[in-house]
Amino acid sequence: MSDAPRSLPEMDEASVARAKFVSNLKPGTRIHIIGICGTGTASLATLLVARGFTVSGSDKSFYPPMDEVVRRIATPLFEGFRAENITNEIGLVVIGNSVSRTNPEVEEVFKRNIAYASMPEVLSSLLIGTKAECKNSVVVIGTHGKTTTTALIVTLLEQAGRAPGYFIGGLPRGLSTSVRAPSAKLPANDRIVVLEGDEYDSAFFAKWPKFHSYRPDLLVVTSLEFDHGDIYESVEQIATEFTRAAARVPKDGLILLFDGDKKLLELARSWKGKPEITARLQFYGRNSDSTYRIERRQLDPLSTPPTQELEFVLDGEPLRFKTTLTGEYNACNMLAAAAVGRTLGCNPRVLAAALSQYQGVLRRQQVIADVGGILVIEDFAHHPTAVSETLCGLREAYPNRRIVVAYEPRSNTSRRAFFQEAYRASFASADLVVIREVTDPGNYSATTTPLKALNVGVLVSALTADGKQAVSFASVEEIEQYLIRTMRQGDLVVLMSNGDFGGLPNSLPQQIAT
């Protein structure tokens, strides 16, 4: 793999100093979060309150699923960003990664010389700490599957009685919260923390991936593809950041990589002989020589809900269980979690029981309605591969249903033309595709790549030429009305967006029920 033509800045001493400042904050300190309604920042607010801090926050709007979380725990909350929201009684301001330098609250923070930090810097201080405070830090990185894999690892460790600390970039079902510090009652040698590591940058003043703030003793790498085209110009740049993460794993640590990703395998081969990468490498997936592999996968689509029976081989030891999670995609996520659990000494029988009981994460193939024979599922997928794999798994689980997909390109990358051709193949498992038109590609970019919007009309024409029924609409209201006219008994309707899709996941089930 060639060297990246440009790399993001490396974490600097100022970041270390900010993290150290956070570690010395006293309980009762008021912490204000700018951009509090994001999945990560809302989870952080939960952690701060649990650690005894007082939390306030602001955001441009408050929307599901995190609005209910922050309204329960933070006060005051401000809708809209204003300088007067920042007062001298605030001891620390956490600045979300979507917040710009010109935000009026940021300007006021600098004017008043109030201490500030990024979300990952706070998590590093309060959740992980030093090696002497927490022996094992597990960090999950990769283009796809991070949230599900992290939630699975946490669930397995929790069921095994290990009481892990964790940070999950979503709301896991079966766990009371998406973030928790490791139990203070445990000796440091028994403490484990599991973190979802995002490759997106940390803040406008910390332009490196969030996962660089985390200390990885065990690093899981699920996949490597191009994404986040507003800060990366190539997949090689993302590979550079993954290499930096791998170099931070200690010699007695472990790097666990998925064997079914060509670019990831190429990257792993490039690490051989690099003196800065000293940890062991192990692989999981389908390859016969991988330490952890899927031996058998048997689908039972006639069960309600559909299930698949999985047989893993964990370093020579078989593990069998049934799960309601669909597809090869999820089977690999479960294998990664089982590999981590086994590495950390969990009993195989406990792992099998925990995997079979795992309930998933909100907005990841989540059934939100089953009315009049119409099944409605909400999913977070937006990258072409994630869209394809999710729909493939659903087609496998529901072979006799017509699959109707409503897709909203929402992220900076999906709204732009990076994946104009890739999306054409993503909807192969769907019968009817409805896409929201892109009118604004967004104006933020840290790269030299020209800002060009995804041409939904061209995409619809390409899908139609492939024999797929496909349409597009400018508004969510038009999409909803089209779905209501078009849906019929026996349909599986999949709503895909990494945003709130204009409230469609809430309003459509209500419309179906009336």
N, C-alpha and C positions, 0 to 999 in steps of 0.2 A: 504494500500500500504506500502511495507516494506521500511525501511530507505535505502538510497543509500549507497552502499559499499564505494564509493569514490565520492567526490563532487569537482567541480571546485573551485578555490580560490575566495574569496569574494573581491569586489571592495575595494581598500585600500585608505589611505590618500594621497598617491602620485597621484592617479587618480583625486581626488578632487582638488589637487594643480594644476595639469595640466589644468583642466577645468577652474579654476580661472584665470590662466595665459592667456588663450585664451580670456576670457571675457574682459581682459584689453588691448588687442591689438588695435592699432590705424588703422583706414582706411588708405590704401596706403601701409601697410606692405606687403612684399612679402611672400607668403606661398607656399611651395613646397610640392607636393603630390607624394609620392612613391607608385606606383600602381594606377595611376590616371584613367585608363580606365575601372575599375570595375563599376558595376551599381551604387553602393553606393558612391564610391569616385568621380565619374564623376558628380553625383548629388551634392555632397558636393562642388565641384569646382564651380558649378553654383551659389550656395548660397554665397560662399565667394566673387565671383565677384560682385554679387548683393549688398553685404554689403560693397563694396568699397575696397576690398583687391586685390592685384595683384597675379595671380596664375601661377605657372609653374608646370611641372610634368614629370614623367617618367613612363614607363611600358615596359614589355618585348616585347609587340606588341600592335598595335592599331586595334581594330576590332569592327564591328557593334554589337549593335546599338549605343554604347556610343562614338565611335571614332569621329563621326561628332559633338557631343556635346562638347567634350574637345577641338577639333581643332578650334571651333568658339570662345572659351573664354579664353583659356590658352596659354601662350607663355613665354619662350620657352618650347617646348615639346621634350623629348628625348626618342628615341626607344632603349631600352637596359639600364641597370643599370651600371653607372660608377661613381667613386669617384669624378671626375671633374665636375659632374652635381651639386654638393653641394658647394656653395660659402658662404662667410660670410655676403653677403647682404640679405640672407634669414633670416627672423625673426621667422619663425615656420616651422617645417616639420611635415606633417601628414603622418603617416606610416600605410599603408593598412594592413589588417589582413592576407593577403597571403604572406606578405614580411617577410623573415627570419632575424634572428639576424646577420647572416653572409653576408647579402646583402652589396655590397661595398658602396652604398650610406648611409646605416645605419652606417657602420663603420666610414664613414667620418663625419656624424652628431655627433657621440660620440667624435671623435677626435677633432672636432672644438667646442664642447660643445654648439651646437645649440639646442634651445628648440624644443621639439617634443611632439606629442599627437596622440591619436587614433582618428579615425573618429567619434565614438560615443561621445567621450569627447568634440570634437569641436561642434557637433550638440547640445549637452546638453547646452553648453554655449551660442551659437549664435542663436539657434532656440527656445529653451524652456525657459532658464533662471530660475529665482526664481518665487515663487508663487506670489510675489508682482509685477512681470513683466508680468506674463501670468497666468490667473486664472485656466484654464482648459487644462490639457495635457492628450490626449487620446493615449494610446499605445496598439497596436494590436500584440499579440504573438500567437504562435501555430505552429504545424508542417506543416500544409497546409493552403492555402487560405489567407495568410497574405497580400500579395501584392494587390490582388483583393479587399479584404475587406477594406484595408486602402484607396485605390483609390475610392471606393464607398463612404466611410464616407466623404472624402474630397469633392467629387462631390456634395453630398447632402448638406453639409454645405455651399459650394460655391453658389449653387443655392438658398439657403435660405438667402443669403446676409450676411453670418457671416464672410466672408473673412478669413478663417483659414490659419495658417501657417501649413506646412506639410513636411514630408519626406516619399517618396514612393520608394520602392526598384524595380522600373520598370518605364517604360515610359507610362503614362496614356494618352489615346486618350481623347480629350475634355478638357485637361488642358495644359497650355502652357509650363509647366516644371514639373519635378518630385520632386522639393523641392522649398519651399518658406517660408520666415519668416512671422509671423503674422503682419498685418498692424500696423505700429507705430502710425497711426492716431486714432486707437481704444483705448479707456481706458483699462487699464490692466484687469479690471473685465469682459470685453467683449472679450478678446483675447482667442483664442483656437488654439492649435497646435495638429496635428495628426501625429503619427509616426508609421512606421512599425518596430517592434522590433524583431530582429534576435537572435536566441539562440546560434548561432555560436560565438566563442570567438572574442574579440575585436582586439587584436594585440599580438605579441609575449611577450610584456611587460605588457599586460592586459588580462590575461587568464580567463576572465569571459564573459558571454553573453553580447552582445551589448546592450540588453534592460535594463541591470542594470544601465547604465549611464543615462537612461531617467526617468523622474519623472512622474509616472502614477497616475492621479486623477481618470481616468476611464480606466480600464484594460479589454480588450477583449481577450478571450482565445478561439481560434477556434478549437483546436484539440491537442491531445497528443499521439504521436507515436515515436518509435525509429527512429533516423536519426543521421547524422553526426558521424558515427562510428569511425572517426579519432580522435575525442576528447571525445566522450561519450562511456561508456562500456555497458550501459543499459538504458532502458526507465525510470527507477527509478531515475537515475542521472538527466535526463532532468526534471522530476517531481520536484526534489529538487530545481532546478533553477526557475521553475514556482512558487513554494511555496515562494521562496525568493522575487520574483516579486510581488506576492499577498500581502506579508507582508509590502511592501512599499506603498501600496495604503492607503491613510488616512481614518480615521473613517467616515468622511462625503463623501468618494468616493464610487465607484461602481466597482464590478468585474462581468463581463458578460461572461457566459460560454455556450458553445454549449452542448445541452442535448443529442446528438446522439453519443457521444464518451464515450465508457464504461470506459476507463482508466481515462478520464478527470472527469467523474462523481465520480469515486472512489477517485480521488485526492481531489475533492471538499468536499466529505464526511469526508476525513481525516483532513480537515481544521477546522471542527467544534470543538470548545473547545480550539483551539490554541490561546493563548492570543495575539500572535503577528499579527494575522489576524483579523482586526477590521472592515473592509469595508463590506457593504452589498453584498450578492451574488444574482444574478438573472440569469435566464437561457433563452436560445432561441433555437428553433428547432421545433420538431414535437410533443413533449409531451403535453398532454392536460393541465397539471398544470404549464407549463412554462409561464413566464410573456409575452414573445414574441414568437409567433408560426406561422407556415405555416398552414393555414386552408384549402387551396385548391391550386392545381397546375394542370393546364390544358394545354397540348401541342397542338400546331397547326403546324404539320410538313409540311403542304401543302402551308403555306405562304412563301414568299420569301423576306428576309431570314426566316428560321423557327423561330417561336416565342413561348413563353409560357405565359399564363395568370396566375398571382399569386394573391392570397388573403392572406394577413397577418392579424393577430390580435395582435395589439400593446397595451399591458396592457388594454385589453378589447375593444379597438377601431379598427374597420376594416380598411384595406388599400388595394386597388385593383389597379393593373396596368399590362401592358404587357411589355415584354422584349425580346430582341433577344439573351440574354445569355442562354445557354442551360443547362439542367440537374438540378437535386436536389442539387448537389454540389454548383452550383452558386446561386441557390435559397436561400440556407442557408447563403451564404456570403451576399446576399442582405438583408436578414432578420437582420443579425447582424448590418449592416450599418443603417438600418431603426430604430433599437432599440437605437443605439447611437444618431441618429438624434432626435428621440422623447425625449430621456433623456435630451438632451440639448435644448429642447423647440422648435424644428422646427415644422412648420405647416404641418399636414398630407397631405394636397393637394400638397404642395410644394415637400414633400418627394416622393409622387407618381409620379409627373411629372419628377423629377430628376432621379428616378430609371428607368423610361421608356425610358429616353433619354441617359442613361449611355452607353458609347461606348466601354468600356473595356480597357485593357492594352496591349501594344505591346507584342507579343510572348505569349499571353494567348489566345489560340483558335483563333489566328489571321489569317484571310483569306489573303494569299499572292499571290494567282493566281486562276483564273477561266478561263481556256483556253481549247477549244475543248471538252467541257463537262467534263473536269477533274478539280475538286476543290482541291486546295492544302492549307492546314492549318498548321501553325507553332505553337508549344506549348512548354512551358518551363518544363512540367512535367517530373520528373525523379524518384521520390519516388514511390514504387509500388502502394500505395493507390491513389496518384495523377494521375498516369497513368491510373489506372482502372476507377476512377471516371470521368476523362476527356473523355475517350473512351466511357464510358457508356452514358454520356450526348450527345456525337456526334452520337452514334447509335440511340438514342431516336429521335434526331433531323433530322437524315438522314436515315430513316429505309430502303429505297430502294437503297441505294448506297453500293457498295462494299468498305469496309474500309481497306485501305492499310497503315500499320504503319511502318515507319522507325525510329528506336530507337537507340540513342547513349548513352550508359552508360558513363557519363562524370565526375560527381562529385567523390570525394574520396570514398564516401560511395557506390554509385551505381556501381563503377568499382570493388568493392570487393564483397566477397561472403556472405555478411550479408543477402541479400534478394534473395539468390539463389532459394529458394522454393517459396517465395512470388511473384516473377515475373511471375511464371507459371500461376497464376490466373489473373494477371493484364491485359492480352491481350485477355480476354474472348470475348470482344465486337468486336474484329478485325477479318477480314477474311484472311488477309495475313500479316505476321509479318517479317520484315527485321531488323536484329540487327547487329550493328557494334561489331566486336570481341574486346575483351579486351586483350591487350598485356602487359600492365603495370598497376599494381594495385596502383601505386604511392608509395612513400617511406615515406610520413609523417604520423606519428601517435603519439598521446599523450597518448595512452592507451596500455594495455598489450595484447590486442587482436592480434593474429598473422595476418600478412599481406598475405591474400589469395585472388587471383583474382576471380571475377565472371566467372564461366565456361559457356561461351555462347554456346558452343557445347552441353553441357548437357541440358541447357535451351531449345535450339532448338529441341533437341530430345524429351524432355518432352512435349513441345507444339505439336509436331508432333504426339506423342502418344495420345494426347487429341483430335486428329482429326483436328488440326489447321495446315494450310500451313505456314511453317516457314523456313527461311534461314538465314545465317549469312555470312558476308564478313569482310575481314581485313581492307579494305580501303574505304574511302568515295567515291572515283572514281568508285569502283566496285559496291557499293550500287546504285550510280546514274545510271550507265549503266544498272543494273538489273531493276531498276524502269522504265527507259525509254522503255526497252523491254517488260515489264510486264503490265504497265498501259494501261487502256482502257477507252473509253468514259463511263461516269457515275461513275467513281471511286472518292472516297474521300481519298486523300493521306494526312496523318498526319505525320509531321516531328517533332520528340520529342527529345529535348536535352536541358540541361541547359548551354550549350556552344554554339559555332558558327557552330557546326556540319560540320566543314571543308568547310564552304561556301555553303553547299547544299541548304539552303533556298534561296540563291541568284541565284545559277546556274541552279537548276532544273526547275524553272518556265521559264527561258530563253530557256532551251532545249525543253520544251514542246511547246513553242511558235514557234520554228523553224521547 
